[in-house]
Amino acid sequence: MEPQTLHTLYQMLKTMRLSGMANELIDFYENPNHELMDTDAFIERLIVTEHDLRSSKKINKLIKQSYIRYPEAAIDEMVYAPERKLDVEAIEKLAQCEWIHEHKNLLITGLTGAGKTSTIREFVHSLNPSLYKVVYIQLSTVSVIDEAQYLSTNVFNDLTMLLNFEMDSKNYCILILSGQTSLNNILKKQIHDALRQRIVINYYMEGLKADEAQVYVEYCMKECWSQEKVFKDEAVRATYNIAGGSIRKLNNLLSKCLIEGANSEKQVIDPEIVMRAHNEVELG
């Protein structure tokens, strides 16, 4: 095919908002072996590419509309350790989302920065967009409310009404509440008893333990393609003691340590750098 003709077809497909087909068309003719592919296989390739692109865009749009942080969260990357008291079997069962199919509600609580929002993001990622739409009330609805400990009594009452379909005979809305440990105390109040009874799954997440922090830091460095040991063991222990098990605090401190180490032209992060980084974080 002549380059000018190929460019014209590409622009026509883009105008019709068939970006997947347009890009696949270019990729096809840039392949020196494209003449070996028959017409049926080529047409199938165009259609599948366009379908996959649209499905991916739809999923990303729904995830964005859910207003949950950590878009790259994946259940396969969750860090497990005995000290963290995470039940692997329970997590994997929750990830299968059978509790959603059964229209059961879920409550997740834990310390600040323990990973509640990231975990929810992983669960939302695993939902089939053809069956569930997060937050927006269409199909079988999955409503996610993060930092729920800040909700007023009136909002909790509204949630109770939202879960009451046809005098409690049907459940069309699946509710996921996530918040700090104070959320449990709030829901234990008598005024919220009706809502509490509609939550059949309650999961508490603890922060990282000392041994987990070591594994976590090594994992982070590996993901950054680091071949050398950047943090000394005693430096990791120092960051853990400062962060107190909070993943968010630990991440912030690790980032500051790397900046401080680079400014000091250090190849390895030691406890002294950790303390300097901590002091700057505290002052900031």
N, C-alpha and C positions, 0 to 999 in steps of 0.2 A: 504494500500500500504506500502511495506517495506521502511524504511527510506533510504536505499541505492538506491533503484529504484527511489524514489522521488527526491533524490539529483541528480541522473543522468539525469532525465527528466528536472529538473530545469536548469542544466548546458547546456543541449542541446538547450533549449529555449533561454537562454542568448546568446549562440553562434550564434543563428539565429537572434539575436537582437529583440527578442520578450519579452522584459523585463516586460511589463504589464502582459502578460500571465504567465510568470515565477513567478512573485510575487503573482499573484492571485492564482496560483496552490498551493504555500506554505500556503497562508492564508486559502485556502479552507480546506486542510487536517489538519491544526492546529485547525480548528473549531470542537469541539466535536460532533456537530450535522450534520456533513457533509454528513453522510449516508442518511439523510432524503431528500436531494436534488436529483432530477432525472437527468438523463444524459443530456437531452435537456437543462434544466435550467443551468446546469454546463457549457456546451459548450457556451451558450449565454453569461454567465457571463465572461468567458475567453475572448471572442471576444469583448464585450463591454468595458472591462477594457483596453485591448490593444488599441482599437480605441480611447478611452478617453485620454489615456496617450500620444498617438501620436499627437492628436489634441492640447493638452496642450503644448507639446514641440514645435509644429509648431508656435503657438501663441507667446510663450515666445521667440522663435528665431526671429520672425518678429519684436517684440517689441524691442529686443536687437539691431537689425539691424537699427532701426529707430534713435538710438542715442539720445533718450529723457530720461531725468532724472525722478526719482520718479516712479519706476516700480510698487509700491503698490497703486498708486493713484486710487481712486474709486469715481465715480460721486455721489454715495449715501452718501459719507462722506464730501461733500462740505459744508462749513459753510456759511449760509445765514444770513444777517441782513439788516434792512432798511438803516442803515448808510453806508453800503458798496455799495449800489445802484446796487446790483445784481438782475436781473430780473429772478425769479425762473422759470417762464413759458418759458422765452427765453432760459435759460440754459438747461431745460429739453427737449425743442424742438431741440436744437442743439445736445443734447446727443442721440436723436433718429436717427441722421445722415441722415435725409431726404434731407438736403441740399447737401449732397454728392451724393445721388441718382440722384438729379437734376443737378449735375455737377456745383455747385456754389462754388466759392472760398471764403475763410474766412481770415480776418485780425484781429489779436488780439494784442492790445497794452496795456501798463500799466507800472506803476512804477517798479523799480528793486525790486524783491522779492515779488511782489504782488500775485504771483501764476499762471502766464501765462503758464509756462512749465508744471506744475502739471496738470492744466486744459487740456492742449493738450494731455497729457499722458492718462487722463481719457477718452477723446474722442477716441484716438487710440485704447484703450483697448476695446471699444465697437464695433469696426469694425469687420465685418465677414471676416475672413481670406480667405474664399472660394471665396469671391467677390472682395476683395481689398487687395492689397499688398502695404505696406507703403514704400515710397521712390523708391523702385525698380520698373522699368517700365515693368510690366506685368499685365494682366487683366486691371481693371480700377485703375489707379495709384493715390495714395494719397502721395503728396510730402510735407514734413514738414521741414521748415527752422526756427530754433530758433535763437534768437539774430540777427535778420535780419537787424537791424540798422547799422551793421558793413559791410554789403555787398557793393561792389563797383558798380558804374554805369554800368559797363560792365556786371556784373552778373544780375542786374535788367533787362537789355536789353535781356539777354539770357532767363530769366524767361518769358518775354513777348513773345518771339519766341516759348518757350515751350508750352505756352497756346494757340498758334495760330495753330489750326488743320484745314486743308482743308479750308483755307481762312475764319476762324472763324465760319465755319458752324457746327463744332462738337467740343465737349469738352471731351477729353479722359484723361486729367490730372486734378486732384483736388489739388489746392495749398493752404497750410496753412502757413501764415507768422506770426511770433510772434516776438515782440521786445519791446524796451522801447518807451516812448512817442515820442522820436525824429524820430521814424520810420514814423509816420504820416506826419511830416514836410518834410521828404525826399520824400515821395510818392506824396506830393502835388506839387512838382516841375514839370514844364511843360515837362521836358525830360522824366518823368515817367508817363505821362498822359495815355498812352496806357495800361500800366500795371494797373494803378489805376482804369480805367474803367472796367477791368475784375474782380475786387474784389467787390462782391455784398453784402458781410456781413462784417461789421466793428464793433468790440466789444472792449470796453475799460474796463480794470479791475483796480479798485482802491485797495489800501492796506487796512488792517484791521483798524477799528475804535476802540475807547476806550472800548465800551461795548462789541464789538466782541472779543477783546483781552482777556477780562475776561472769556468769554465763551470758547475761544480757549484754554487757559491755563487749565481750568477745564477739558476740553475734553482730553487734552494731559495727565494729571495726571490720569484720569480715565482709559485711555488706558494702563497706566503703572501699573494698579491694585492698585493704591493708594486709601486707604480708608479715609485718613485724609486730611485736607486742608493744602497743603504744602506751597503755596504762600499766604501771606496776601494780602488783596485787594489793599492796598497802594503800595505794592511791584509790583503787576501786573501793576498798573498805572505808576509806575516808569519805568518798562521795556518797556511799550508802548511808553512813552514819549521819551525814548532813541532810540527805534527802528523806531519811526516815521511811523508806519503802515506797515513796511516791514516784511513779514512773515519770510524771511530768517534771517534777523538781529535779530528778536525776538527769533527764534529758537536757534541761536547761544548764545544769551544772557541768555536764560533760562537754557541751558545746563551748561554754565559757572556758573550761580547762584547755581545750584544743586551741582556742584563740590566744589564751595567755601563754601556752607553750610555744606557739608559733612566734609570738612577739618576743619571747625570751630566747628564741632559736634553740629550743630543747627538742631532742628527738624522742624523749620518753617523759611521760607525765608522772611526777612523783607527788607525795603528800604536800610538799611546800607549794607547788603550783596549784594544787587543789584548794589550799587555804587562801591563796591570793585570789583565785577565781571566786571563791565563796565570798570573800570580803567585798569584791567588786559587785557581785550580785546583790549582796545585802545593802550596799551603798546605793546601788541603782534603784 
